[in-house]
Amino acid sequence: MRDWWIDGETGLPQEAAEKLRRKLASIVSRTDEGYVLAGAVAFTENSVKPLKPLSLGLSTNYFTDIVSANITIPSKTEEKTDISDAELEALADIRLPSPKKYRRLGREELGFIADEMPAQVKTSHGDIDVKALLAVLVAKVARLEEKVMKDELVAEKQ
């Protein structure tokens, strides 16, 4: 019969815990603030943040499905510099191509062709920047809201 010792830190059998520690030591390093995973992600007890831009869905590394109850775009003020209001009229004037229906990897999809998108909503890799596209759409909706409200005021005065 073999003795099993449970590692107090991991709750794993001692032999497995040692293997795990050796493996993690090759990809995780400790810093004053927390830990760094594979030189790309820093994490602490309360946060996880990329050390270099990470992306899902590059043309060269496309995920067919991202399933989530909610997609969060980290966008805190302290991570930005030179913050100013975007010109809503200029954004609203950006012409977007019409959506396309196509097949990719045997599956029917609805979306845009990155090559047809204006430069303002493209990433440096030439793919679609969803955050920028969303900003353009918000500007277009704001313009429509303003026009509808003006039309309603004119109608009320008559």
C-alpha positions as CSV (number, residue, x, y, z in Angstrom):
1,M,0.0,0.0,0.0
2,R,1.3,3.4,-0.9
3,D,1.1,6.4,1.5
4,W,-0.6,9.5,0.1
5,W,0.3,12.8,1.6
6,I,-1.9,15.8,0.8
7,D,-0.2,19.1,0.1
8,G,-1.7,21.7,2.5
9,E,-1.5,24.5,0.0
10,T,-3.0,22.9,-3.1
11,G,-5.1,20.0,-1.5
12,L,-3.5,17.7,-4.1
13,P,-1.5,14.6,-3.4
14,Q,2.1,15.7,-2.7
15,E,3.6,14.2,-5.9
16,A,1.0,16.0,-8.0
17,A,1.4,19.3,-6.2
18,E,5.2,19.2,-6.8
19,K,4.7,18.6,-10.5
20,L,2.2,21.4,-10.7
21,R,4.5,23.8,-8.9
22,R,7.4,22.9,-11.3
23,K,5.1,23.5,-14.3
24,L,3.7,26.8,-12.9
25,A,7.2,28.0,-12.1
26,S,8.1,27.9,-15.8
27,I,5.1,30.2,-16.8
28,V,4.2,32.2,-13.6
29,S,6.5,34.7,-12.0
30,R,5.9,36.8,-8.8
31,T,6.0,40.6,-8.7
32,D,5.5,43.1,-5.9
33,E,1.9,43.6,-7.0
34,G,1.0,39.9,-7.7
35,Y,1.8,37.4,-10.4
36,V,2.6,37.4,-14.2
37,L,1.3,34.6,-16.3
38,A,3.4,33.7,-19.4
39,G,4.7,37.2,-19.6
40,A,1.3,38.4,-20.9
41,V,-1.2,38.7,-18.1
42,A,-0.7,40.2,-14.6
43,F,-3.1,39.1,-11.9
44,T,-3.7,39.8,-8.2
45,E,-6.3,38.6,-5.8
46,N,-8.6,41.4,-7.1
47,S,-7.7,41.9,-10.8
48,V,-6.5,40.5,-14.0
49,K,-5.0,42.7,-16.7
50,P,-3.1,42.2,-19.9
51,L,0.5,43.4,-20.1
52,K,0.3,43.7,-23.9
53,P,-2.9,44.0,-26.1
54,L,-4.7,40.7,-26.1
55,S,-7.4,40.0,-28.7
56,L,-10.0,37.5,-29.6
57,G,-10.9,37.1,-33.2
58,L,-7.9,38.3,-35.2
59,S,-8.2,37.2,-38.8
60,T,-5.2,35.0,-38.2
61,N,-6.6,33.5,-35.0
62,Y,-10.4,33.5,-35.4
63,F,-12.7,32.0,-32.7
64,T,-16.0,30.9,-34.3
65,D,-17.9,31.4,-31.0
66,I,-17.4,33.5,-27.9
67,V,-20.1,32.5,-25.5
68,S,-20.7,34.8,-22.6
69,A,-23.6,36.1,-20.5
70,N,-22.0,39.5,-20.7
71,I,-19.0,40.9,-22.6
72,T,-17.1,43.5,-20.6
73,I,-14.8,46.0,-22.3
74,P,-12.3,47.2,-19.7
75,S,-12.3,51.0,-20.0
76,K,-11.2,52.7,-16.8
77,T,-10.0,56.4,-16.8
78,E,-6.7,55.6,-15.0
79,E,-5.6,53.5,-17.9
80,K,-6.0,56.3,-20.5
81,T,-4.3,59.5,-21.4
82,D,-5.3,62.5,-23.5
83,I,-9.0,62.0,-22.9
84,S,-11.3,64.3,-24.9
85,D,-14.9,64.1,-26.2
86,A,-15.1,62.7,-29.7
87,E,-16.9,64.8,-32.3
88,L,-20.3,63.1,-32.5
89,E,-21.1,64.8,-35.8
90,A,-17.9,63.6,-37.4
91,L,-18.5,60.0,-36.1
92,A,-22.2,60.1,-37.3
93,D,-21.0,61.1,-40.8
94,I,-18.8,58.0,-41.1
95,R,-20.4,55.8,-43.8
96,L,-20.6,52.1,-42.9
97,P,-21.0,49.4,-45.5
98,S,-24.2,47.3,-45.5
99,P,-24.1,44.1,-43.5
100,K,-23.4,40.9,-45.4
101,K,-24.7,37.4,-45.1
102,Y,-22.1,34.7,-45.8
103,R,-20.8,31.3,-44.9
104,R,-17.7,30.7,-42.9
105,L,-16.4,27.3,-41.9
106,G,-19.7,25.8,-43.0
107,R,-21.8,28.1,-40.9
108,E,-24.1,30.9,-42.0
109,E,-23.1,34.2,-40.5
110,L,-24.2,37.8,-40.6
111,G,-21.7,40.6,-40.3
112,F,-19.3,42.9,-42.1
113,I,-16.3,42.4,-44.3
114,A,-13.3,44.1,-42.7
115,D,-11.9,45.2,-46.0
116,E,-15.0,47.3,-46.7
117,M,-15.0,49.0,-43.3
118,P,-13.7,52.6,-43.0
119,A,-10.3,53.2,-41.3
120,Q,-11.9,54.7,-38.2
121,V,-13.4,51.3,-37.2
122,K,-10.4,49.1,-38.1
123,T,-7.7,47.8,-35.8
124,S,-4.0,48.2,-36.7
125,H,-4.2,44.6,-38.0
126,G,-7.0,45.6,-40.5
127,D,-9.8,43.8,-38.5
128,I,-12.9,45.4,-37.2
129,D,-12.6,47.3,-33.9
130,V,-15.9,46.5,-32.1
131,K,-15.4,49.3,-29.6
132,A,-14.9,51.9,-32.4
133,L,-17.8,50.5,-34.4
134,L,-20.0,50.8,-31.3
135,A,-18.9,54.5,-30.8
136,V,-19.9,55.3,-34.4
137,L,-23.3,53.6,-34.0
138,V,-23.9,55.5,-30.8
139,A,-23.1,58.8,-32.6
140,K,-25.6,57.8,-35.4
141,V,-28.3,57.0,-32.9
142,A,-27.7,60.3,-31.0
143,R,-28.1,62.2,-34.2
144,L,-31.4,60.4,-34.9
145,E,-32.6,61.0,-31.4
146,E,-31.9,64.7,-31.7
147,K,-33.7,64.9,-35.1
148,V,-36.7,63.1,-33.7
149,M,-36.9,65.4,-30.7
150,K,-36.6,68.5,-32.9
151,D,-39.4,67.2,-35.2
152,E,-41.6,66.5,-32.1
153,L,-41.0,70.0,-30.8
154,V,-41.9,71.5,-34.2
155,A,-45.1,69.4,-34.4
156,E,-46.1,70.4,-30.8
157,K,-45.8,74.1,-31.7
158,Q,-48.0,73.8,-34.7
